[in-house]
Structures are given as C-alpha cells and as structure tokens.
Amino acid sequence: MTVGPTMPPRFHLECSVSCGAGPFDAGHPHHLCHCGRPLLARYDWARIGAGWSRESLRDAVPSMWRYAPALPLDDGDRAVTLGEGWTPLVPAPALGAELGLERLLVKDEAANPTNSFKARGMSAAVTRAHALGAATLAVPSAGNAACALAAYAANAGIEAQVFMPRDVKTPFIRECRLHGAAVTLVDGLITDAGRIAADQGRRSGWYDVSTLKEPYRVEGKKTMGYEIAEQLGWRWPNWIVYPTGGGTGIVGIWKACEELEALGWVKGPRPRLVTVQAAGCAPMVRAFDAGADTADPWEGAATVADGLRVPAAVGDVLVLRALRGSGGTAVTVSDDDMVRGMHDLGRREGIGAAPEGGATLAALRQLVRDAVIAPDDEVVLLNTGGALKYLDLVEER
Ligand SMILES: *Cc1c(COP(=O)(O)O)cnc(C)c1O
C-alpha cells in the first residue's frame, strides 16, 4: 500500500463533452468518462497564472517540462523525462518560395527521443502512471507510440506491453525490444491491437495508455502548441497543418490555444487547424466534409503512413470540434504525394520527415493551389516524426 497524497492534485479530470458526469479526482486512475468519451485535465488558471509568467520561461529547461505548471505533475512527483520537446521551428524558405509563401515553418518533431512527437504524450502519461503506482503499462500502436512507451517505461522502471499490427516496419519492433518492452504482433490494424490489448489488460490489471482513453497523453502533446506560440514570440501563425491519426495532436494544440488565452499569454486570433489524412484512410476528412459530429469507422484502411492508418478514433468529436472551432479544414493526400513530400523536405530543406510529415507538405500544395491559404499567410507544418524508420520508402523510388 502506498501512502496517498495529503492534498488532491492541483488538476482534475472532466468529461470532454460535458455529459454531466464528474469532475473526477486525478488522484486515482481514470480512463474514459462513463459516457464513453475522453476525459480531459483541467487546471485552475487564475492560481497558476498568479505564480507563473512568460518571462520566467527564459531560464526554464529546454524540454516540454518548461511548462510544468500546466502539466499533470503534482507536488513531489518525479517527471519521467528524456528531454522531449522544445523542438526547433525551422524556416523552410526554399519550399516557401516555390509555393509563393513568405512565411513557411516546420516544427520538427524528429528531434524527440524515439524520433517522434509521441515522446511528449508518453512522458506525460508515464509520469502520471508512475505517480499513481502503475506496475505494467500497455498500449496498442501503429509504431511510434509503442517505441515511445517502451523508452519512457524503461526510464521509469515500469514494465511495458506493446501491441502492433503484424505488418509494422521492422525498425519499430526492434526499437521496442531495445527498450525492453514485451512486443505482441496482431493480425489487423491498430483498432484490432487495441481490442486485444484491452482484453489481456483487463485480466492482468494493466494500466491502459491508449491515446485519449488515457487522459494525460494529450497533456504532453499540447506542449507543441505552447512551443509554437512561444517560439513565435507569443502569437499564433495563421495555419497549423497536422497529419491526423487518432487526433490527439490536433486536440492538444486546440487545448493549448484555450489555455494560453486563459493565462492571458497569447491574444489575437487562434490558428486555423488543418487535418491531413491519407486517401486510403480518411474518416475525419469524410466526417468534416459531411458536417457530421462523429466519424464512422473507415473500411479497408491502407496507407504507407502508419501513424495515419487509424480507421476509428475515440476522440473524433474533439477533433471535429477543434477543426470547426478554428475555422480550419481537412484534406486527403495520396501515398505517392506523401512520399514526394518526404523527398522535397529532405532535398530542399534538409529536414528528415516521416511520410506523415511529407503529407503536410502535400496538403499545403493543395491548399495553396486552391487559394485556401494565401501568399501572406504564415504556415506551420508539423513534421511529427523522422525519416529514419521509413527509409524503405525512399529506396523504392
Ligand atoms: C501517431 C502519429 C501521427 C498521428 O497523430 P495523432 O495525434 O494520433 O493524430 C502522425 N504522425 C506520426 C509520425 C505519428 O507517429
């Protein structure tokens, strides 16, 4: 028996669709709300803002934990960190000139531990799971989330069980094993992996770290939004273009917009958010175009971008809400155009991009061509992961 905290944590959990249940005490493990929708962490911004300023960040650690007061780290907890976040916002002038854009930037998440932005979410989730005393963490993943969980669980001294589709690329499996995770390969997609992980986990008492079923991964991912605002001098770009699978990245950036406004740190219009999906798996784009509030599962999902091969997402309502609330949009790109995007980012800017990162450039080309994005708009592309685990795609061309 561990001795519980003497004070409740300085954050709590609320239903993301305000079904009326809760609030929930963050001092205990929680997953989805009773209504089946995600829970989100809420903070007392007046209190946090009274003791925290933008200026104090000048001396803060160069990782996402520079925003610790806005993260699920309670007094006395240890942050499980490998130096994730505070990634560069790289100007892309050559591609900008080609597209006729004066201000094109790439937020390069390849600089994270295990080579993707999934590190941020897992740093936050494993920190909280560690504080709550979890013994075994389990996650279904298309690849990068498994690698990130494996690394952070290893750092925290907690066992990791990862479940991936059998056809996942070999480097992902090896990287998980490198960090000592137990790897299970399943027939089917990430949704099938999720079912199997949940079944085994229920019987074995594992702590499920599935995206948005677990409420703290999104807290780590929201720091991409905090960083973009800080790196631009506490203002937003006109557009943020994001490759969307489960949607936690979009939901996190939108949450950052709300929170930075609540803190009074960023004024002025919020960025318009663009969801990019693969033509072979585009449930969010289809729902956005149909004006729907939820996304039906995509049949026969197929794309070279593993992170985008997510046929159904528990956070669909939140993604669609963020897209519409921001005045954003949703587009699909072909696998060929994604790989072309990887090559363009690599050749023209020196940026090593995963196909998901290449997808954002392909989407940008469409949006500029269709005059949705204007020449004087400032655009940030999210390169969510690095090229190194996908080099087979480069060789094939
Ligand atoms: C997981 C992943 C995505 C999708 O992110 P979501 O937050 O699930 O929408 C995009 N790119 C890469 C490289 C990923 O690993």
The ligand as a Gaussian input file, in Angstrom:
#p B3LYP/6-31G(d) Opt

LIG

0 1
 C        0.839000       8.900000     -34.265000
 C        1.356000       9.693000     -35.386000
 C        0.549000      10.624000     -36.056000
 C       -0.907000      10.815000     -35.726000
 O       -1.062000      11.534000     -34.539000
 P       -2.420000      11.631000     -33.756000
 O       -2.146000      12.533000     -32.626000
 O       -2.761000      10.230000     -33.336000
 O       -3.442000      12.165000     -34.684000
 C        1.140000      11.400000     -37.028000
 N        2.451000      11.250000     -37.366000
 C        3.241000      10.348000     -36.753000
 C        4.662000      10.242000     -37.194000
 C        2.729000       9.546000     -35.743000
 O        3.522000       8.674000     -35.134000

